[in-house]
């Protein structure tokens, strides 16, 4: 199904190119603020740089390839719609469930980082309660309307980019390449083969630099001119993010003892402390402006998960209850609230803290990345399948250097999945458990999907 049925709930087409770029960058930009530094704990600065550059190349090839699918099938379900058309209902379920796990588990990690940033400024604030407050505020903002939400997203994204540039400028006088390279290979000053396992273990945190950029696909149904605006938004978005990721990582690592920045939720304020001290006005500005980056991603991913829940419910992969659109604001308000309930529950899942010896935030990040990687794999397989089975499909944008770009993205994603399973077996078991529970529901509700198809015919 390339487009939703005219008898189904339909979203309004209101988003322009600049707003879509804001969503593309905003969805991801929190990854520049936190999460990635956990990779330093296992790979060191230099080892993680190698890992990050490989992941950046994979994402670049993926986005150039994924854009072909997004412009050919502009559907709120994004990967769900592509895989359903390529491989039928089972393919749709796998892609839809994996995307849902990615987008539902990313926001609680970001919300915890928002809480950590606020705790730096106001030590009396409980980071978890601040995270819950963030959910309430930004779910309401998403419910009010997509045009308002997208305009807000663009504004905070621009502020977040400005703040990252300010961070790099403020720490640059104290930057030292010696700081960055000291112990840069998994604690060693020079490369050895023993550093390679740590580089593979750091893959989820390199992915966090770019995770969720594909969420623009979930806004395609609300774009005024998706065939033109989505390629521009995707391509300029990934280039923006690669430049920012490299800059932030290098400047933070060269500010002082980078080992103090691993395994924490606020590496940029702590890196700046090493240069300007704890009482500098620059530090206070960074904390406040840094919130804009986290808010941009948090707010944008709420938009993404709600559209995924909405699309799955609209085609009877989830209960039809979640496919309802607000009569006044024309937004999928029930889907927005449903994802929030799951995210808040994840925030208080303290029993996950010790799984695999990682923090709660690191484990939530890993869970989200598992969903993303599975979705990347089936999306690239869908691209190859549709090129074969639907050669005459209208493709406003075609993947450059086909089949090299999608093949590199596919192989890279498979490498990421295998290594992540090896280093995170417990989290993978939980991920498989989520997919299995969803699979049982999928099998038991075949009748309602058949009825939905007949009703739309």
Rosetta blueprint (number, residue, H / E / L):
1 X L
2 X L
3 X L
4 X L
5 X L
6 X L
7 X L
8 X L
9 X L
10 X L
11 X L
12 X L
13 X L
14 X L
15 X E
16 X L
17 X H
18 X H
19 X H
20 X H
21 X H
22 X H
23 X H
24 X H
25 X H
26 X H
27 X H
28 X H
29 X H
30 X H
31 X H
32 X H
33 X L
34 X L
35 X L
36 X L
37 X L
38 X H
39 X H
40 X H
41 X H
42 X H
43 X H
44 X H
45 X H
46 X H
47 X H
48 X H
49 X H
50 X H
51 X H
52 X H
53 X H
54 X H
55 X H
56 X H
57 X H
58 X H
59 X H
60 X H
61 X H
62 X H
63 X H
64 X H
65 X H
66 X H
67 X H
68 X H
69 X H
70 X H
71 X H
72 X H
73 X L
74 X L
75 X L
76 X L
77 X L
78 X L
79 X H
80 X H
81 X H
82 X H
83 X H
84 X H
85 X H
86 X H
87 X H
88 X H
89 X H
90 X H
91 X H
92 X H
93 X H
94 X H
95 X H
96 X H
97 X H
98 X H
99 X H
100 X H
101 X H
102 X H
103 X H
104 X H
105 X H
106 X H
107 X H
108 X H
109 X H
110 X H
111 X H
112 X H
113 X H
114 X H
115 X H
116 X H
117 X H
118 X H
119 X H
120 X H
121 X H
122 X L
123 X L
124 X L
125 X L
126 X L
127 X H
128 X H
129 X H
130 X H
131 X H
132 X H
133 X H
134 X H
135 X H
136 X H
137 X H
138 X H
139 X H
140 X H
141 X H
142 X H
143 X H
144 X H
145 X L
146 X H
147 X H
148 X H
149 X H
150 X H
151 X H
152 X H
153 X H
154 X H
155 X H
156 X H
157 X H
158 X H
159 X H
160 X H
161 X H
162 X H
163 X H
164 X H
165 X H
166 X H
167 X H
168 X H
169 X H
170 X H
171 X H
172 X H
173 X L
174 X L
175 X L
176 X L
177 X H
178 X H
179 X H
180 X H
181 X H
182 X L
183 X L
184 X L
185 X E
186 X L
187 X L
188 X E
189 X L
190 X L
191 X L
192 X L
193 X H
194 X H
195 X H
196 X H
197 X H
198 X H
199 X H
200 X H
201 X H
202 X L
203 X H
204 X H
205 X H
206 X H
207 X H
208 X L
209 X L
210 X L
211 X L
212 X L
213 X H
214 X H
215 X H
216 X H
217 X H
218 X H
219 X H
220 X H
221 X H
222 X H
223 X E
224 X L
225 X L
226 X H
227 X H
228 X H
229 X H
230 X H
231 X H
232 X H
233 X H
234 X H
235 X H
236 X H
237 X H
238 X H
239 X H
240 X H
241 X H
242 X H
243 X H
244 X H
245 X H
246 X H
247 X H
248 X H
249 X H
250 X H
251 X H
252 X H
253 X H
254 X L
255 X L
256 X L
257 X L
258 X H
259 X H
260 X H
261 X L
262 X L
263 X L
264 X L
265 X L
266 X L
267 X H
268 X H
269 X H
270 X H
271 X H
272 X H
273 X H
274 X H
275 X H
276 X H
277 X L
278 X L
279 X L
280 X L
281 X H
282 X H
283 X H
284 X H
285 X H
286 X H
287 X H
288 X H
289 X H
290 X H
291 X H
292 X H
293 X H
294 X H
295 X H
296 X H
297 X H
298 X H
299 X H
300 X H
301 X H
302 X H
303 X H
304 X H
305 X H
306 X H
307 X H
308 X H
309 X H
310 X H
311 X H
312 X H
313 X H
314 X H
315 X L
316 X L
317 X L
318 X L
319 X L
320 X H
321 X H
322 X H
323 X H
324 X L
325 X L
326 X L
327 X L
328 X L
329 X L
330 X L
331 X L
332 X L
333 X H
334 X H
335 X H
336 X H
337 X H
338 X H
339 X H
340 X H
341 X H
342 X H
343 X H
344 X H
345 X H
346 X H
347 X H
348 X L
349 X L
350 X H
351 X H
352 X H
353 X L
354 X L
355 X H
356 X H
357 X H
358 X L
359 X L
360 X H
361 X H
362 X H
363 X H
364 X H
365 X H
366 X H
367 X H
368 X H
369 X H
370 X H
371 X H
372 X H
373 X H
374 X H
375 X H
376 X H
377 X H
378 X H
379 X H
380 X H
381 X H
382 X H
383 X H
384 X H
385 X H
386 X H
387 X H
388 X H
389 X H
390 X L
391 X L
392 X L
393 X L
394 X L
395 X L
396 X L
397 X L
398 X L
399 X L
400 X L
401 X L
402 X L
403 X L
404 X H
405 X H
406 X H
407 X H
408 X H
409 X H
410 X H
411 X H
412 X H
413 X H
414 X H
415 X H
416 X H
417 X H
418 X H
419 X H
420 X H
421 X H
422 X H
423 X H
424 X L
425 X H
426 X H
427 X H
428 X H
429 X H
430 X H
431 X H
432 X H
433 X H
434 X H
435 X H
436 X H
437 X H
438 X H
439 X H
440 X H
441 X H
442 X H
443 X H
444 X H
445 X L
446 X H
447 X H
448 X H
449 X H
450 X H
451 X H
452 X H
453 X H
454 X H
455 X H
456 X H
457 X L
